[in-house]
Amino acid sequence: MQVRHVATAAAIVLTLAGCQRTTSDGFSSSGSNLAPLEAQPVGGVQSGALPPPSSPTGVAPTQPGQFPTAPQMASATPAMSAPPATALDVRKEGMIGNWKVSNNGASCDMFLTLTNLGSGSRGGTRGCVGALTTMRSWEVSGKQVVLKDLSGSPIATLYKSGDTRYDGSLSSGGSISLSR
């Protein structure tokens, strides 16, 4: 029984010994030889009126609260040409899978999925040359299929010309067709 009391007393002493207060540098606050820091002078504060606010274009307003109209930015997406009147309706689900690509006489393979990538769906090419090597996504816009690069810029637009055929043009010029 005495051993139990001795062990309990030792545990209490060790616990209280761990509760001693020290400074953040590990030295006892009562034995520190560090002198307190003296206040340093601060430069004077300047005062004055602020210039009038400017608009997002950097031009000051002509009247209070009125800003000139910001110049219109050119669209990063080139305007798509309208598909021909004979273009058939496009269903995104009908585009899924592998396609044989004919690009200015050269041929390669393209695969299209429904996996989201940016504003479109994931796609890619194998064995293609030129701009088609950068194709990473696609989307249906009206009666057109738009092929895009990784940054989302259109590289080609196609329209449905038959049950298993799409024809169109590359943004850089030239013709492209997809078939199964």
Stockholm file with secondary structure:
# STOCKHOLM 1.0

chainA/1-180         MQVRHVATAAAIVLTLAGCQRTTSDGFSSSGSNLAPLEAQPVGGVQSGALPPPSSPTGVAPTQPGQFPTAPQMASATPAMSAPPATALDVRKEGMIGNWKVSNNGASCDMFLTLTNLGSGSRGGTRGCVGALTTMRSWEVSGKQVVLKDLSGSPIATLYKSGDTRYDGSLSSGGSISLSR
#=GR chainA/1-180 SS CHHHHHHHHHHHHHHHHTTCCCCTTSSCTTSCCCCCCCCCCCCCCCCCCCCCCCCTTSCCCSBTTBCCCCCCCCCSSCCCCCCCTTCBCCCGGGGCEEEEEEETTEEEEEEEEEEEETTEEEEEEESCCGGGGGEEEEEEETTEEEEEETTSCEEEEEEEEETTEEEEEETTSSEEEEEC
#=GC SS_cons         CHHHHHHHHHHHHHHHHTTCCCCTTSSCTTSCCCCCCCCCCCCCCCCCCCCCCCCTTSCCCSBTTBCCCCCCCCCSSCCCCCCCTTCBCCCGGGGCEEEEEEETTEEEEEEEEEEEETTEEEEEEESCCGGGGGEEEEEEETTEEEEEETTSCEEEEEEEEETTEEEEEETTSSEEEEEC
//
